[in-house]
Amino acid sequence: MSEQSHPKKWKFALLVWCFIYPVITLLTMLVIPFLIDLPIPLRTLIISLVLVPLMAFFYIPFINKKFYNWLRK
């Protein structure tokens, strides 16, 4: 039985940051002007309702697939 290696946490964190930063920036530029009158907690709630599913269903699987070997070196 071979034991499957786990991704290096620092590499995974770096990749997540590299993918999440542009999305946060884009969402902020596109969405915040429409939400400017809302309180900050409500604005961040709305942004997170978009960002979290995007990360969970698209970016994280993409990162794991595309960078599988590099994450485990």
PQR file of N, CA, C, O and H, with PARSE charges and radii, in Angstrom:
ATOM      1  N   MET A   1       0.836  -1.190   0.000 -0.4000 1.5000
ATOM      2  CA  MET A   1       0.000   0.000   0.000 -0.0000 2.0000
ATOM      3  C   MET A   1       0.877   1.249   0.000  0.5500 1.7000
ATOM      4  O   MET A   1       1.699   1.431   0.898 -0.5500 1.4000
ATOM      5  N   SER A   2       0.710   2.088  -0.979 -0.4000 1.5000
ATOM      6  CA  SER A   2       1.489   3.321  -0.979 -0.0000 2.0000
ATOM      7  C   SER A   2       0.661   4.438  -0.352  0.5500 1.7000
ATOM      8  O   SER A   2      -0.541   4.563  -0.586 -0.5500 1.4000
ATOM      9  H   SER A   2       0.042   1.940  -1.709  0.4000 1.0000
ATOM     10  N   GLU A   3       1.330   5.220   0.428 -0.4000 1.5000
ATOM     11  CA  GLU A   3       0.656   6.314   1.109 -0.0000 2.0000
ATOM     12  C   GLU A   3       0.666   7.541   0.205  0.5500 1.7000
ATOM     13  O   GLU A   3       1.724   7.954  -0.270 -0.5500 1.4000
ATOM     14  H   GLU A   3       2.307   5.118   0.618  0.4000 1.0000
ATOM     15  N   GLN A   4      -0.499   8.122  -0.035 -0.4000 1.5000
ATOM     16  CA  GLN A   4      -0.585   9.302  -0.888 -0.0000 2.0000
ATOM     17  C   GLN A   4      -0.079  10.516  -0.111  0.5500 1.7000
ATOM     18  O   GLN A   4      -0.481  10.749   1.029 -0.5500 1.4000
ATOM     19  H   GLN A   4      -1.359   7.787   0.351  0.4000 1.0000
ATOM     20  N   SER A   5       0.806  11.282  -0.744 -0.4000 1.5000
ATOM     21  CA  SER A   5       1.343  12.460  -0.062 -0.0000 2.0000
ATOM     22  C   SER A   5       0.304  13.586  -0.071  0.5500 1.7000
ATOM     23  O   SER A   5      -0.524  13.691  -0.976 -0.5500 1.4000
ATOM     24  H   SER A   5       1.133  11.092  -1.670  0.4000 1.0000
ATOM     25  N   HIS A   6       0.377  14.406   0.949 -0.4000 1.5000
ATOM     26  CA  HIS A   6      -0.529  15.545   1.073 -0.0000 2.0000
ATOM     27  C   HIS A   6       0.152  16.770   0.483  0.5500 1.7000
ATOM     28  O   HIS A   6       1.380  16.859   0.466 -0.5500 1.4000
ATOM     29  H   HIS A   6       1.049  14.321   1.684  0.4000 1.0000
ATOM     30  N   PRO A   7      -0.648  17.715   0.000 -0.5600 1.5000
ATOM     31  CA  PRO A   7      -0.033  18.928  -0.552  0.2800 2.0000
ATOM     32  C   PRO A   7       0.696  19.709   0.541  0.5500 1.7000
ATOM     33  O   PRO A   7       0.297  19.706   1.706 -0.5500 1.4000
ATOM     34  N   LYS A   8       1.759  20.367   0.136 -0.4000 1.5000
ATOM     35  CA  LYS A   8       2.468  21.251   1.066 -0.0000 2.0000
ATOM     36  C   LYS A   8       1.542  22.437   1.348  0.5500 1.7000
ATOM     37  O   LYS A   8       1.030  23.071   0.425 -0.5500 1.4000
ATOM     38  H   LYS A   8       2.083  20.369  -0.810  0.4000 1.0000
ATOM     39  N   LYS A   9       1.336  22.723   2.625 -0.4000 1.5000
ATOM     40  CA  LYS A   9       0.376  23.762   3.003 -0.0000 2.0000
ATOM     41  C   LYS A   9       0.777  25.134   2.489  0.5500 1.7000
ATOM     42  O   LYS A   9      -0.074  25.907   2.050 -0.5500 1.4000
ATOM     43  H   LYS A   9       1.751  22.208   3.375  0.4000 1.0000
ATOM     44  N   TRP A  10       2.059  25.441   2.540 -0.4000 1.5000
ATOM     45  CA  TRP A  10       2.485  26.769   2.100 -0.0000 2.0000
ATOM     46  C   TRP A  10       2.281  26.934   0.597  0.5500 1.7000
ATOM     47  O   TRP A  10       1.953  28.029   0.140 -0.5500 1.4000
ATOM     48  H   TRP A  10       2.751  24.813   2.896  0.4000 1.0000
ATOM     49  N   LYS A  11       2.468  25.872  -0.176 -0.4000 1.5000
ATOM     50  CA  LYS A  11       2.266  25.949  -1.617 -0.0000 2.0000
ATOM     51  C   LYS A  11       0.777  26.107  -1.932  0.5500 1.7000
ATOM     52  O   LYS A  11       0.396  26.898  -2.795 -0.5500 1.4000
ATOM     53  H   LYS A  11       2.735  24.982   0.195  0.4000 1.0000
ATOM     54  N   PHE A  12      -0.042  25.359  -1.235 -0.4000 1.5000
ATOM     55  CA  PHE A  12      -1.482  25.448  -1.445 -0.0000 2.0000
ATOM     56  C   PHE A  12      -1.982  26.840  -1.072  0.5500 1.7000
ATOM     57  O   PHE A  12      -2.784  27.430  -1.796 -0.5500 1.4000
ATOM     58  H   PHE A  12       0.268  24.716  -0.534  0.4000 1.0000
ATOM     59  N   ALA A  13      -1.509  27.362   0.055 -0.4000 1.5000
ATOM     60  CA  ALA A  13      -1.907  28.707   0.483 -0.0000 2.0000
ATOM     61  C   ALA A  13      -1.476  29.752  -0.540  0.5500 1.7000
ATOM     62  O   ALA A  13      -2.230  30.681  -0.833 -0.5500 1.4000
ATOM     63  H   ALA A  13      -0.858  26.882   0.643  0.4000 1.0000
ATOM     64  N   LEU A  14      -0.283  29.610  -1.080 -0.4000 1.5000
ATOM     65  CA  LEU A  14       0.204  30.536  -2.094 -0.0000 2.0000
ATOM     66  C   LEU A  14      -0.675  30.503  -3.341  0.5500 1.7000
ATOM     67  O   LEU A  14      -1.047  31.551  -3.867 -0.5500 1.4000
ATOM     68  H   LEU A  14       0.329  28.856  -0.842  0.4000 1.0000
ATOM     69  N   LEU A  15      -1.006  29.309  -3.811 -0.4000 1.5000
ATOM     70  CA  LEU A  15      -1.859  29.179  -4.992 -0.0000 2.0000
ATOM     71  C   LEU A  15      -3.258  29.729  -4.748  0.5500 1.7000
ATOM     72  O   LEU A  15      -3.815  30.410  -5.609 -0.5500 1.4000
ATOM     73  H   LEU A  15      -0.704  28.457  -3.383  0.4000 1.0000
ATOM     74  N   VAL A  16      -3.822  29.445  -3.595 -0.4000 1.5000
ATOM     75  CA  VAL A  16      -5.158  29.975  -3.272 -0.0000 2.0000
ATOM     76  C   VAL A  16      -5.107  31.499  -3.278  0.5500 1.7000
ATOM     77  O   VAL A  16      -5.996  32.152  -3.825 -0.5500 1.4000
ATOM     78  H   VAL A  16      -3.369  28.892  -2.895  0.4000 1.0000
ATOM     79  N   TRP A  17      -4.069  32.062  -2.673 -0.4000 1.5000
ATOM     80  CA  TRP A  17      -3.941  33.514  -2.647 -0.0000 2.0000
ATOM     81  C   TRP A  17      -3.806  34.073  -4.062  0.5500 1.7000
ATOM     82  O   TRP A  17      -4.426  35.082  -4.397 -0.5500 1.4000
ATOM     83  H   TRP A  17      -3.347  31.532  -2.229  0.4000 1.0000
ATOM     84  N   CYS A  18      -2.997  33.415  -4.888 -0.4000 1.5000
ATOM     85  CA  CYS A  18      -2.798  33.872  -6.276 -0.0000 2.0000
ATOM     86  C   CYS A  18      -4.100  33.853  -7.075  0.5500 1.7000
ATOM     87  O   CYS A  18      -4.289  34.684  -7.963 -0.5500 1.4000
ATOM     88  H   CYS A  18      -2.493  32.595  -4.616  0.4000 1.0000
ATOM     89  N   PHE A  19      -4.980  32.935  -6.776 -0.4000 1.5000
ATOM     90  CA  PHE A  19      -6.245  32.855  -7.490 -0.0000 2.0000
ATOM     91  C   PHE A  19      -7.320  33.724  -6.851  0.5500 1.7000
ATOM     92  O   PHE A  19      -8.173  34.263  -7.555 -0.5500 1.4000
ATOM     93  H   PHE A  19      -4.826  32.260  -6.054  0.4000 1.0000
ATOM     94  N   ILE A  20      -7.292  33.867  -5.541 -0.4000 1.5000
ATOM     95  CA  ILE A  20      -8.361  34.600  -4.865 -0.0000 2.0000
ATOM     96  C   ILE A  20      -8.162  36.115  -4.937  0.5500 1.7000
ATOM     97  O   ILE A  20      -9.137  36.865  -4.987 -0.5500 1.4000
ATOM     98  H   ILE A  20      -6.599  33.429  -4.969  0.4000 1.0000
ATOM     99  N   TYR A  21      -6.924  36.564  -4.943 -0.4000 1.5000
ATOM    100  CA  TYR A  21      -6.658  38.006  -4.970 -0.0000 2.0000
ATOM    101  C   TYR A  21      -7.276  38.693  -6.190  0.5500 1.7000
ATOM    102  O   TYR A  21      -7.980  39.690  -6.028 -0.5500 1.4000
ATOM    103  H   TYR A  21      -6.132  35.955  -4.903  0.4000 1.0000
ATOM    104  N   PRO A  22      -7.035  38.190  -7.411 -0.5600 1.5000
ATOM    105  CA  PRO A  22      -7.650  38.869  -8.563  0.2800 2.0000
ATOM    106  C   PRO A  22      -9.180  38.817  -8.546  0.5500 1.7000
ATOM    107  O   PRO A  22      -9.841  39.754  -8.994 -0.5500 1.4000
ATOM    108  N   VAL A  23      -9.734  37.733  -8.035 -0.4000 1.5000
ATOM    109  CA  VAL A  23     -11.200  37.623  -7.991 -0.0000 2.0000
ATOM    110  C   VAL A  23     -11.768  38.630  -6.994  0.5500 1.7000
ATOM    111  O   VAL A  23     -12.775  39.281  -7.275 -0.5500 1.4000
ATOM    112  H   VAL A  23      -9.198  36.971  -7.671  0.4000 1.0000
ATOM    113  N   ILE A  24     -11.130  38.761  -5.835 -0.4000 1.5000
ATOM    114  CA  ILE A  24     -11.587  39.754  -4.847 -0.0000 2.0000
ATOM    115  C   ILE A  24     -11.491  41.154  -5.439  0.5500 1.7000
ATOM    116  O   ILE A  24     -12.406  41.964  -5.286 -0.5500 1.4000
ATOM    117  H   ILE A  24     -10.313  38.232  -5.606  0.4000 1.0000
ATOM    118  N   THR A  25     -10.397  41.430  -6.107 -0.4000 1.5000
ATOM    119  CA  THR A  25     -10.203  42.751  -6.717 -0.0000 2.0000
ATOM    120  C   THR A  25     -11.276  43.023  -7.769  0.5500 1.7000
ATOM    121  O   THR A  25     -11.875  44.098  -7.788 -0.5500 1.4000
ATOM    122  H   THR A  25      -9.654  40.772  -6.232  0.4000 1.0000
ATOM    123  N   LEU A  26     -11.513  42.060  -8.630 -0.4000 1.5000
ATOM    124  CA  LEU A  26     -12.521  42.218  -9.679 -0.0000 2.0000
ATOM    125  C   LEU A  26     -13.926  42.386  -9.089  0.5500 1.7000
ATOM    126  O   LEU A  26     -14.681  43.263  -9.507 -0.5500 1.4000
ATOM    127  H   LEU A  26     -11.027  41.186  -8.615  0.4000 1.0000
ATOM    128  N   LEU A  27     -14.264  41.543  -8.123 -0.4000 1.5000
ATOM    129  CA  LEU A  27     -15.578  41.656  -7.486 -0.0000 2.0000
ATOM    130  C   LEU A  27     -15.744  43.006  -6.807  0.5500 1.7000
ATOM    131  O   LEU A  27     -16.811  43.617  -6.867 -0.5500 1.4000
ATOM    132  H   LEU A  27     -13.650  40.830  -7.784  0.4000 1.0000
ATOM    133  N   THR A  28     -14.683  43.463  -6.163 -0.4000 1.5000
ATOM    134  CA  THR A  28     -14.743  44.757  -5.491 -0.0000 2.0000
ATOM    135  C   THR A  28     -14.995  45.876  -6.496  0.5500 1.7000
ATOM    136  O   THR A  28     -15.801  46.775  -6.255 -0.5500 1.4000
ATOM    137  H   THR A  28     -13.816  42.966  -6.114  0.4000 1.0000
ATOM    138  N   MET A  29     -14.298  45.806  -7.619 -0.4000 1.5000
ATOM    139  CA  MET A  29     -14.461  46.847  -8.643 -0.0000 2.0000
ATOM    140  C   MET A  29     -15.854  46.797  -9.277  0.5500 1.7000
ATOM    141  O   MET A  29     -16.438  47.840  -9.570 -0.5500 1.4000
ATOM    142  H   MET A  29     -13.644  45.076  -7.815  0.4000 1.0000
ATOM    143  N   LEU A  30     -16.380  45.603  -9.487 -0.4000 1.5000
ATOM    144  CA  LEU A  30     -17.653  45.466 -10.189 -0.0000 2.0000
ATOM    145  C   LEU A  30     -18.881  45.567  -9.293  0.5500 1.7000
ATOM    146  O   LEU A  30     -19.913  46.097  -9.706 -0.5500 1.4000
ATOM    147  H   LEU A  30     -15.905  44.756  -9.249  0.4000 1.0000
ATOM    148  N   VAL A  31     -18.773  45.066  -8.082 -0.4000 1.5000
ATOM    149  CA  VAL A  31     -19.957  44.940  -7.222 -0.0000 2.0000
ATOM    150  C   VAL A  31     -20.090  46.071  -6.209  0.5500 1.7000
ATOM    151  O   VAL A  31     -21.198  46.551  -5.970 -0.5500 1.4000
ATOM    152  H   VAL A  31     -17.935  44.635  -7.747  0.4000 1.0000
ATOM    153  N   ILE A  32     -19.002  46.497  -5.620 -0.4000 1.5000
ATOM    154  CA  ILE A  32     -19.066  47.496  -4.548 -0.0000 2.0000
ATOM    155  C   ILE A  32     -19.767  48.787  -4.975  0.5500 1.7000
ATOM    156  O   ILE A  32     -20.517  49.346  -4.175 -0.5500 1.4000
ATOM    157  H   ILE A  32     -18.102  46.107  -5.814  0.4000 1.0000
ATOM    158  N   PRO A  33     -19.560  49.288  -6.203 -0.5600 1.5000
ATOM    159  CA  PRO A  33     -20.290  50.519  -6.568  0.2800 2.0000
ATOM    160  C   PRO A  33     -21.814  50.393  -6.434  0.5500 1.7000
ATOM    161  O   PRO A  33     -22.500  51.379  -6.164 -0.5500 1.4000
ATOM    162  N   PHE A  34     -22.334  49.189  -6.620 -0.4000 1.5000
ATOM    163  CA  PHE A  34     -23.778  48.984  -6.484 -0.0000 2.0000
ATOM    164  C   PHE A  34     -24.205  48.789  -5.027  0.5500 1.7000
ATOM    165  O   PHE A  34     -25.387  48.894  -4.697 -0.5500 1.4000
ATOM    166  H   PHE A  34     -21.777  48.388  -6.839  0.4000 1.0000
ATOM    167  N   LEU A  35     -23.237  48.506  -4.170 -0.4000 1.5000
ATOM    168  CA  LEU A  35     -23.538  48.218  -2.764 -0.0000 2.0000
ATOM    169  C   LEU A  35     -23.030  49.297  -1.822  0.5500 1.7000
ATOM    170  O   LEU A  35     -23.038  49.109  -0.605 -0.5500 1.4000
ATOM    171  H   LEU A  35     -22.277  48.420  -4.438  0.4000 1.0000
ATOM    172  N   ILE A  36     -22.594  50.412  -2.362 -0.4000 1.5000
ATOM    173  CA  ILE A  36     -21.922  51.438  -1.575 -0.0000 2.0000
ATOM    174  C   ILE A  36     -22.763  51.960  -0.404  0.5500 1.7000
ATOM    175  O   ILE A  36     -22.214  52.383   0.613 -0.5500 1.4000
ATOM    176  H   ILE A  36     -22.588  50.565  -3.350  0.4000 1.0000
ATOM    177  N   ASP A  37     -24.072  51.931  -0.544 -0.4000 1.5000
ATOM    178  CA  ASP A  37     -24.934  52.442   0.524 -0.0000 2.0000
ATOM    179  C   ASP A  37     -25.197  51.421   1.632  0.5500 1.7000
ATOM    180  O   ASP A  37     -25.780  51.759   2.662 -0.5500 1.4000
ATOM    181  H   ASP A  37     -24.518  51.588  -1.371  0.4000 1.0000
ATOM    182  N   LEU A  38     -24.774  50.188   1.426 -0.4000 1.5000
ATOM    183  CA  LEU A  38     -24.978  49.147   2.434 -0.0000 2.0000
ATOM    184  C   LEU A  38     -23.858  49.181   3.470  0.5500 1.7000
ATOM    185  O   LEU A  38     -22.751  49.630   3.173 -0.5500 1.4000
ATOM    186  H   LEU A  38     -24.300  49.913   0.589  0.4000 1.0000
ATOM    187  N   PRO A  39     -24.137  48.713   4.673 -0.5600 1.5000
ATOM    188  CA  PRO A  39     -23.078  48.629   5.694  0.2800 2.0000
ATOM    189  C   PRO A  39     -21.992  47.629   5.248  0.5500 1.7000
ATOM    190  O   PRO A  39     -22.268  46.677   4.518 -0.5500 1.4000
ATOM    191  N   ILE A  40     -20.786  47.865   5.696 -0.4000 1.5000
ATOM    192  CA  ILE A  40     -19.646  47.020   5.307 -0.0000 2.0000
ATOM    193  C   ILE A  40     -19.889  45.537   5.590  0.5500 1.7000
ATOM    194  O   ILE A  40     -19.568  44.708   4.739 -0.5500 1.4000
ATOM    195  H   ILE A  40     -20.562  48.638   6.289  0.4000 1.0000
ATOM    196  N   PRO A  41     -20.444  45.164   6.754 -0.5600 1.5000
ATOM    197  CA  PRO A  41     -20.681  43.724   6.968  0.2800 2.0000
ATOM    198  C   PRO A  41     -21.602  43.095   5.914  0.5500 1.7000
ATOM    199  O   PRO A  41     -21.408  41.942   5.528 -0.5500 1.4000
ATOM    200  N   LEU A  42     -22.578  43.835   5.463 -0.4000 1.5000
ATOM    201  CA  LEU A  42     -23.484  43.320   4.437 -0.0000 2.0000
ATOM    202  C   LEU A  42     -22.773  43.237   3.077  0.5500 1.7000
ATOM    203  O   LEU A  42     -22.995  42.294   2.318 -0.5500 1.4000
ATOM    204  H   LEU A  42     -22.736  44.771   5.777  0.4000 1.0000
ATOM    205  N   ARG A  43     -21.927  44.214   2.776 -0.4000 1.5000
ATOM    206  CA  ARG A  43     -21.143  44.173   1.537 -0.0000 2.0000
ATOM    207  C   ARG A  43     -20.225  42.954   1.511  0.5500 1.7000
ATOM    208  O   ARG A  43     -20.154  42.243   0.509 -0.5500 1.4000
ATOM    209  H   ARG A  43     -21.747  44.980   3.393  0.4000 1.0000
ATOM    210  N   THR A  44     -19.529  42.720   2.614 -0.4000 1.5000
ATOM    211  CA  THR A  44     -18.614  41.575   2.647 -0.0000 2.0000
ATOM    212  C   THR A  44     -19.382  40.255   2.622  0.5500 1.7000
ATOM    213  O   THR A  44     -18.892  39.265   2.079 -0.5500 1.4000
ATOM    214  H   THR A  44     -19.588  43.298   3.429  0.4000 1.0000
ATOM    215  N   LEU A  45     -20.571  40.234   3.203 -0.4000 1.5000
ATOM    216  CA  LEU A  45     -21.407  39.037   3.133 -0.0000 2.0000
ATOM    217  C   LEU A  45     -21.760  38.721   1.681  0.5500 1.7000
ATOM    218  O   LEU A  45     -21.658  37.573   1.249 -0.5500 1.4000
ATOM    219  H   LEU A  45     -20.969  41.038   3.645  0.4000 1.0000
ATOM    220  N   ILE A  46     -22.165  39.721   0.946 -0.4000 1.5000
ATOM    221  CA  ILE A  46     -22.543  39.518  -0.457 -0.0000 2.0000
ATOM    222  C   ILE A  46     -21.335  39.051  -1.276  0.5500 1.7000
ATOM    223  O   ILE A  46     -21.445  38.121  -2.075 -0.5500 1.4000
ATOM    224  H   ILE A  46     -22.248  40.653   1.297  0.4000 1.0000
ATOM    225  N   ILE A  47     -20.194  39.693  -1.075 -0.4000 1.5000
ATOM    226  CA  ILE A  47     -18.975  39.292  -1.809 -0.0000 2.0000
ATOM    227  C   ILE A  47     -18.603  37.853  -1.446  0.5500 1.7000
ATOM    228  O   ILE A  47     -18.242  37.069  -2.323 -0.5500 1.4000
ATOM    229  H   ILE A  47     -20.105  40.448  -0.426  0.4000 1.0000
ATOM    230  N   SER A  48     -18.688  37.503  -0.165 -0.4000 1.5000
ATOM    231  CA  SER A  48     -18.324  36.143   0.247 -0.0000 2.0000
ATOM    232  C   SER A  48     -19.307  35.103  -0.283  0.5500 1.7000
ATOM    233  O   SER A  48     -18.923  33.958  -0.524 -0.5500 1.4000
ATOM    234  H   SER A  48     -18.982  38.141   0.547  0.4000 1.0000
ATOM    235  N   LEU A  49     -20.574  35.488  -0.466 -0.4000 1.5000
ATOM    236  CA  LEU A  49     -21.556  34.561  -1.044 -0.0000 2.0000
ATOM    237  C   LEU A  49     -21.228  34.219  -2.502  0.5500 1.7000
ATOM    238  O   LEU A  49     -21.631  33.169  -3.001 -0.5500 1.4000
ATOM    239  H   LEU A  49     -20.886  36.417  -0.270  0.4000 1.0000
ATOM    240  N   VAL A  50     -20.512  35.086  -3.164 -0.4000 1.5000
ATOM    241  CA  VAL A  50     -20.053  34.817  -4.527 -0.0000 2.0000
ATOM    242  C   VAL A  50     -18.707  34.085  -4.491  0.5500 1.7000
ATOM    243  O   VAL A  50     -18.505  33.101  -5.202 -0.5500 1.4000
ATOM    244  H   VAL A  50     -20.184  35.939  -2.758  0.4000 1.0000
ATOM    245  N   LEU A  51     -17.812  34.570  -3.671 -0.4000 1.5000
ATOM    246  CA  LEU A  51     -16.434  34.088  -3.660 -0.0000 2.0000
ATOM    247  C   LEU A  51     -16.279  32.660  -3.135  0.5500 1.7000
ATOM    248  O   LEU A  51     -15.549  31.867  -3.729 -0.5500 1.4000
ATOM    249  H   LEU A  51     -17.976  35.370  -3.093  0.4000 1.0000
ATOM    250  N   VAL A  52     -16.935  32.328  -2.062 -0.4000 1.5000
ATOM    251  CA  VAL A  52     -16.759  31.003  -1.457 -0.0000 2.0000
ATOM    252  C   VAL A  52     -17.200  29.868  -2.391  0.5500 1.7000
ATOM    253  O   VAL A  52     -16.434  28.923  -2.581 -0.5500 1.4000
ATOM    254  H   VAL A  52     -17.528  32.972  -1.579  0.4000 1.0000
ATOM    255  N   PRO A  53     -18.393  29.920  -2.976 -0.5600 1.5000
ATOM    256  CA  PRO A  53     -18.748  28.848  -3.917  0.2800 2.0000
ATOM    257  C   PRO A  53     -17.821  28.800  -5.134  0.5500 1.7000
ATOM    258  O   PRO A  53     -17.487  27.722  -5.624 -0.5500 1.4000
ATOM    259  N   LEU A  54     -17.412  29.965  -5.614 -0.4000 1.5000
ATOM    260  CA  LEU A  54     -16.488  30.013  -6.738 -0.0000 2.0000
ATOM    261  C   LEU A  54     -15.190  29.288  -6.397  0.5500 1.7000
ATOM    262  O   LEU A  54     -14.671  28.518  -7.205 -0.5500 1.4000
ATOM    263  H   LEU A  54     -17.684  30.842  -5.216  0.4000 1.0000
ATOM    264  N   MET A  55     -14.676  29.535  -5.214 -0.4000 1.5000
ATOM    265  CA  MET A  55     -13.443  28.863  -4.778 -0.0000 2.0000
ATOM    266  C   MET A  55     -13.691  27.370  -4.572  0.5500 1.7000
ATOM    267  O   MET A  55     -12.900  26.544  -5.029 -0.5500 1.4000
ATOM    268  H   MET A  55     -15.097  30.160  -4.558  0.4000 1.0000
ATOM    269  N   ALA A  56     -14.769  27.020  -3.895 -0.4000 1.5000
ATOM    270  CA  ALA A  56     -15.019  25.621  -3.541 -0.0000 2.0000
ATOM    271  C   ALA A  56     -15.302  24.732  -4.748  0.5500 1.7000
ATOM    272  O   ALA A  56     -14.867  23.581  -4.789 -0.5500 1.4000
ATOM    273  H   ALA A  56     -15.411  27.690  -3.524  0.4000 1.0000
ATOM    274  N   PHE A  57     -16.028  25.260  -5.723 -0.4000 1.5000
ATOM    275  CA  PHE A  57     -16.447  24.422  -6.838 -0.0000 2.0000
ATOM    276  C   PHE A  57     -15.604  24.566  -8.095  0.5500 1.7000
ATOM    277  O   PHE A  57     -15.632  23.688  -8.957 -0.5500 1.4000
ATOM    278  H   PHE A  57     -16.382  26.194  -5.690  0.4000 1.0000
ATOM    279  N   PHE A  58     -14.858  25.655  -8.213 -0.4000 1.5000
ATOM    280  CA  PHE A  58     -14.074  25.863  -9.423 -0.0000 2.0000
ATOM    281  C   PHE A  58     -12.576  25.989  -9.169  0.5500 1.7000
ATOM    282  O   PHE A  58     -11.784  25.210  -9.699 -0.5500 1.4000
ATOM    283  H   PHE A  58     -14.836  26.368  -7.512  0.4000 1.0000
ATOM    284  N   TYR A  59     -12.191  26.968  -8.359 -0.4000 1.5000
ATOM    285  CA  TYR A  59     -10.762  27.230  -8.193 -0.0000 2.0000
ATOM    286  C   TYR A  59     -10.015  26.139  -7.445  0.5500 1.7000
ATOM    287  O   TYR A  59      -8.952  25.718  -7.901 -0.5500 1.4000
ATOM    288  H   TYR A  59     -12.835  27.601  -7.929  0.4000 1.0000
ATOM    289  N   ILE A  60     -10.521  25.668  -6.326 -0.4000 1.5000
ATOM    290  CA  ILE A  60      -9.816  24.641  -5.551 -0.0000 2.0000
ATOM    291  C   ILE A  60      -9.657  23.354  -6.365  0.5500 1.7000
ATOM    292  O   ILE A  60      -8.553  22.811  -6.411 -0.5500 1.4000
ATOM    293  H   ILE A  60     -11.385  26.010  -5.956  0.4000 1.0000
ATOM    294  N   PRO A  61     -10.709  22.845  -7.007 -0.5600 1.5000
ATOM    295  CA  PRO A  61     -10.501  21.662  -7.850  0.2800 2.0000
ATOM    296  C   PRO A  61      -9.506  21.922  -8.993  0.5500 1.7000
ATOM    297  O   PRO A  61      -8.695  21.055  -9.321 -0.5500 1.4000
ATOM    298  N   PHE A  62      -9.571  23.101  -9.589 -0.4000 1.5000
ATOM    299  CA  PHE A  62      -8.635  23.446 -10.660 -0.0000 2.0000
ATOM    300  C   PHE A  62      -7.200  23.457 -10.133  0.5500 1.7000
ATOM    301  O   PHE A  62      -6.301  22.894 -10.757 -0.5500 1.4000
ATOM    302  H   PHE A  62     -10.229  23.805  -9.324  0.4000 1.0000
ATOM    303  N   ILE A  63      -6.992  24.097  -8.988 -0.4000 1.5000
ATOM    304  CA  ILE A  63      -5.653  24.159  -8.384 -0.0000 2.0000
ATOM    305  C   ILE A  63      -5.149  22.752  -8.088  0.5500 1.7000
ATOM    306  O   ILE A  63      -4.007  22.419  -8.406 -0.5500 1.4000
ATOM    307  H   ILE A  63      -7.723  24.555  -8.482  0.4000 1.0000
ATOM    308  N   ASN A  64      -5.990  21.934  -7.483 -0.4000 1.5000
ATOM    309  CA  ASN A  64      -5.573  20.569  -7.154 -0.0000 2.0000
ATOM    310  C   ASN A  64      -5.215  19.757  -8.392  0.5500 1.7000
ATOM    311  O   ASN A  64      -4.261  18.980  -8.370 -0.5500 1.4000
ATOM    312  H   ASN A  64      -6.917  22.205  -7.224  0.4000 1.0000
ATOM    313  N   LYS A  65      -5.970  19.932  -9.468 -0.4000 1.5000
ATOM    314  CA  LYS A  65      -5.714  19.166 -10.681 -0.0000 2.0000
ATOM    315  C   LYS A  65      -4.488  19.683 -11.429  0.5500 1.7000
ATOM    316  O   LYS A  65      -3.608  18.904 -11.796 -0.5500 1.4000
ATOM    317  H   LYS A  65      -6.745  20.564  -9.487  0.4000 1.0000
ATOM    318  N   LYS A  66      -4.430  20.983 -11.651 -0.4000 1.5000
ATOM    319  CA  LYS A  66      -3.356  21.571 -12.449 -0.0000 2.0000
ATOM    320  C   LYS A  66      -2.002  21.540 -11.753  0.5500 1.7000
ATOM    321  O   LYS A  66      -0.971  21.382 -12.407 -0.5500 1.4000
ATOM    322  H   LYS A  66      -5.145  21.616 -11.352  0.4000 1.0000
ATOM    323  N   PHE A  67      -1.998  21.689 -10.445 -0.4000 1.5000
ATOM    324  CA  PHE A  67      -0.744  21.815  -9.700 -0.0000 2.0000
ATOM    325  C   PHE A  67      -0.485  20.617  -8.785  0.5500 1.7000
ATOM    326  O   PHE A  67       0.286  20.718  -7.831 -0.5500 1.4000
ATOM    327  H   PHE A  67      -2.835  21.817  -9.914  0.4000 1.0000
ATOM    328  N   TYR A  68      -1.119  19.503  -9.069 -0.4000 1.5000
ATOM    329  CA  TYR A  68      -1.025  18.295  -8.226 -0.0000 2.0000
ATOM    330  C   TYR A  68       0.427  17.921  -7.914  0.5500 1.7000
ATOM    331  O   TYR A  68       0.804  17.791  -6.750 -0.5500 1.4000
ATOM    332  H   TYR A  68      -1.746  19.421  -9.844  0.4000 1.0000
ATOM    333  N   ASN A  69       1.224  17.752  -8.949 -0.4000 1.5000
ATOM    334  CA  ASN A  69       2.618  17.307  -8.740 -0.0000 2.0000
ATOM    335  C   ASN A  69       3.434  18.344  -7.988  0.5500 1.7000
ATOM    336  O   ASN A  69       4.180  17.999  -7.072 -0.5500 1.4000
ATOM    337  H   ASN A  69       0.917  17.857  -9.895  0.4000 1.0000
ATOM    338  N   TRP A  70       3.303  19.600  -8.360 -0.4000 1.5000
ATOM    339  CA  TRP A  70       4.087  20.650  -7.707 -0.0000 2.0000
ATOM    340  C   TRP A  70       3.711  20.789  -6.229  0.5500 1.7000
ATOM    341  O   TRP A  70       4.576  21.025  -5.386 -0.5500 1.4000
ATOM    342  H   TRP A  70       2.697  19.881  -9.104  0.4000 1.0000
ATOM    343  N   LEU A  71       2.432  20.642  -5.922 -0.4000 1.5000
ATOM    344  CA  LEU A  71       1.989  20.757  -4.529 -0.0000 2.0000
ATOM    345  C   LEU A  71       2.583  19.670  -3.645  0.5500 1.7000
ATOM    346  O   LEU A  71       2.715  19.867  -2.437 -0.5500 1.4000
ATOM    347  H   LEU A  71       1.730  20.450  -6.607  0.4000 1.0000
ATOM    348  N   ARG A  72       2.937  18.552  -4.210 -0.4000 1.5000
ATOM    349  CA  ARG A  72       3.414  17.410  -3.417 -0.0000 2.0000
ATOM    350  C   ARG A  72       4.928  17.219  -3.466  0.5500 1.7000
ATOM    351  O   ARG A  72       5.443  16.264  -2.884 -0.5500 1.4000
ATOM    352  H   ARG A  72       2.830  18.392  -5.191  0.4000 1.0000
ATOM    353  N   LYS A  73       5.643  18.101  -4.142 -0.4000 1.5000
ATOM    354  CA  LYS A  73       7.118  18.005  -4.183 -0.0000 2.0000
ATOM    355  C   LYS A  73       7.723  18.541  -2.911  0.5500 1.7000
ATOM    356  O   LYS A  73       8.944  18.543  -2.761 -0.5500 1.4000
ATOM    357  H   LYS A  73       5.224  18.877  -4.615  0.4000 1.0000
TER
END
